[in-house]
């Protein structure tokens, strides 16, 4: 539930969870210039660590791809850049920040308008999917990913030890973001709406998972089919959702191929891995990985 004094524009958006009906722009909405770049997302965009998923602050890393992209575009630290990404955010959540809440925050700050050129969104891995249980990827680490006795195979979804990858589809993903996409398109008619995919964790179809610990060697989960199936289905769902909604899809997996957690040159952090960021968030992009993302996004959308 949203509190405080909301304009009719914000109130209409809050009701979008039930049924989205675009309100006619008010005079102030028409005159609002908007920011050139607006980013909404989870920790893969924010890249700032926090322990509690329902914490109210939005921590963002200084080398995150949105920050680096704004620097490349020459708009860092100006009203032309809005970064409302939050670690722990999800498309739909009962605690913490959701896509809708981030969109409202960006809009309150005047982020959406005729001047807006790029609206980038990176969400999905923190959501629960399916109908049998509410396990999220974060909640899957101990009972599944690090569970060498039972493993993290395809049976883990039905057993509730990993996010239910069976519920991940392009149709469902599109349904979850449709109202926000409709909203930002209406109030930022000149903007390209970009759904940003996730980088490569493991090659598609691989059956094991690994990551480096202290530079001493890899932790290996030999039965990781369930985890990798979830990541593969998320990638496919995002692509399909972008097609269904008629928005752009940015293929982060393609530009980071060969640099996943099991590679000799990872662009994702392990646990205190000297090859990446020693104090970076495990399983998240290193500063170099975010540089690759920012440069590719700039070449495609920022010039």
Buried (B, 14 or more C-beta within 10 A) or exposed (E): EEEEEBBEBBEBBBBBEEEBEEBEBEEEBEEBEBBBBBBBBBBBBBBBBBEEBEBEEBBBBEBBBBBBBBBBBEBBEEBBBBBBBBBBBBBBBEEBBBBBBBBBBBBBEBBBBBBBBBBBBBBBBBBBBBEEBBBBBEBBBEBBBEBEEEBBBBBBBBBBBBBBBBBBBBEBBBBBBBBBBBBBBBBBEEBBBBBBBBBBBBBEEBBBBBBBBEEEEBBEBEBBBBBBBBBBBBBBBBBBBBEBBEBBBBBBBEBBBEBBBBBEEBBBBBBBBEBBBBEBBBBBBBBBBBBBBBBBBBEEBBE
